[in-house]
Amino acid sequence: MSLRAKPDAVVLNGLPAFASPYGTDVELVDFLEQVSAHLCRWLSTAANRHPLPSLGCLPDIAPERFGRNARQLLEDLDQIMDRAYQPNHPGALAHLDPPPLTASIAADLVCAGLNNNLLAEELSPSLSLLERRLCRWFAERLGLPQGASGVAASGGTLSNLMALVAARHAAGLQHDPNACIVASRDAHVSLQKAVKVMGLREDALQLVGTDDQGCLDLVQLDWLLQHLHQQERPVLAVVATAGTTVSGSVDPIPKMRALCDRDGLWLHVDGAIGACFALNPNTSTLVPGLKEADSVTVNPQKLFGITKTSSLLLLANPSHLKTVFGTGLPYMETSRDGEHGGEIGLQGTRAAEILKLWLGLRQLGEEGIQHVLQSALERASLFRHYLNDEKFMLRSGPLHIVSFRPCGLLSDQLVTWTADTRQKLLRQGIMLSRPFYQDQYYLKAVFGNPHTDERLIIQLAQQLLASI
Ligand SMILES: Cc1ncc(COP(=O)(O)O)c(C=O)c1O
């Protein structure tokens, strides 16, 4: 048997399964153009659709014997798209899932085509370098000390986990099952996962109360740290949240830093929501103290529309990452310009998600970054203004998230009011979420959607006022 010098591409039903390395495939170009046209149609008809379509039939799951041609593949895609959550709808206000940035969509497509691997430099030379440089740029913008840097990961949950594993190692507590983590009761549930994955005790997540603004209570933190010390429970990290999930509250990071310094503790800031506000000088005052953290999670996917996923973990001293996650990669060449991506994080093979973050921010520019941040804040403040806080109890920090419930309703009534009102609004194309927070149901609106205009905000506030 001999291999032909120029093997035929696998062509099924007229569409090459792999792009020819010898010349342009007109069928492939045509297919990608059509896919792109379908996607643009899906995005551009969002306002006539619904943010949350009903889940009808899906296409068959199993591959057919002889595969599907380009037209049939597009039909398959259309069926999934028609039933997908529609972030581009102006009424999509439920979560931290904004419309996708156009340059980020393009970069995602190119990322798939490049199919590079951030595991090792030789599998992603330009992209490994891009990731290192962009992490350094972010660290600098957040005000972290010179030399600070980090690594990208699939989402904030993973960034938080890696930070805590690094903190534990730095404290020399990797073999101590009694080690614990201290955070506020409003911290994200990803910390609970971290405790499980790290094999810590069930009570390893020690929670501190919050004040009426949803910010960690410093007196309680001080007391708890002393109490844990007396109990001989070592603390591997204190976690501050810059932008809590329900109210967008920002913990008092500088004062938490002072307590950590007193006790020699690692301070991790979960800035999955809030750290992006530090990218612009006009909004950075909303999240003071990031520069004093040992590690920071930042999730540009949650606000800038960088397509999922886009999360960075930044460390004041990034060498901790190599110490914890470095295994040696004996089947790879040594990297020339820094560490292999697979040696400074938990993930092995990893897509070059940095491309869409980089291109997205390049598209926005400084002015665009500022506009995204400020307009989100303005929409939230308009909503607070129209909602009338005498009738509603608001849970809303300084960012773009507003949770609320009518004053004077009992718990049972709140269950019904939140569920019914959410459904009513959904029928009008406005999607809010319904968090369960401190033993009560709330409705929550996240104002990161640039298509949400004042008219819609007024409509939302009027509907809410009419519902009580
Ligand atoms: C404050 C905070 N941290 C972490 C996360 C986890 O991020 P991800 O869902 O990207 O894993 C979230 C998610 O909403 C969050 O709100």
Ligand as a Chemical Component Dictionary entry (heavy atoms), coordinates in Angstrom:
data_LIG
# 
_chem_comp.id                   LIG 
_chem_comp.type                 NON-POLYMER 
_chem_comp.pdbx_formal_charge   0 
_chem_comp.three_letter_code    LIG 
# 
loop_
_chem_comp_atom.comp_id 
_chem_comp_atom.atom_id 
_chem_comp_atom.alt_atom_id 
_chem_comp_atom.type_symbol 
_chem_comp_atom.charge 
_chem_comp_atom.model_Cartn_x 
_chem_comp_atom.model_Cartn_y 
_chem_comp_atom.model_Cartn_z 
_chem_comp_atom.pdbx_ordinal 
LIG C1 C1 C 0 -19.084 36.814 41.512 1  
LIG C2 C2 C 0 -18.967 35.608 40.631 2  
LIG N1 N1 N 0 -17.853 34.851 40.696 3  
LIG C3 C3 C 0 -17.690 33.760 39.938 4  
LIG C4 C4 C 0 -18.660 33.367 39.048 5  
LIG C5 C5 C 0 -18.449 32.118 38.235 6  
LIG O1 O1 O 0 -18.222 32.414 36.909 7  
LIG P1 P1 P 0 -18.446 31.322 35.758 8  
LIG O2 O2 O 0 -19.921 31.094 35.676 9  
LIG O3 O3 O 0 -17.862 31.979 34.557 10 
LIG O4 O4 O 0 -17.715 30.093 36.135 11 
LIG C6 C6 C 0 -19.834 34.119 38.942 12 
LIG C7 C7 C 0 -20.895 33.735 38.006 13 
LIG O5 O5 O 0 -21.888 34.388 37.837 14 
LIG C8 C8 C 0 -19.998 35.258 39.752 15 
LIG O6 O6 O 0 -21.132 35.985 39.710 16 
# 
loop_
_chem_comp_bond.comp_id 
_chem_comp_bond.atom_id_1 
_chem_comp_bond.atom_id_2 
_chem_comp_bond.value_order 
_chem_comp_bond.pdbx_ordinal 
LIG C1 C2 SING 1  
LIG C2 N1 SING 2  
LIG C2 C8 DOUB 3  
LIG N1 C3 DOUB 4  
LIG C3 C4 SING 5  
LIG C4 C5 SING 6  
LIG C4 C6 DOUB 7  
LIG C5 O1 SING 8  
LIG O1 P1 SING 9  
LIG P1 O2 DOUB 10 
LIG P1 O3 SING 11 
LIG P1 O4 SING 12 
LIG C6 C7 SING 13 
LIG C6 C8 SING 14 
LIG C7 O5 DOUB 15 
LIG C8 O6 SING 16 
# 
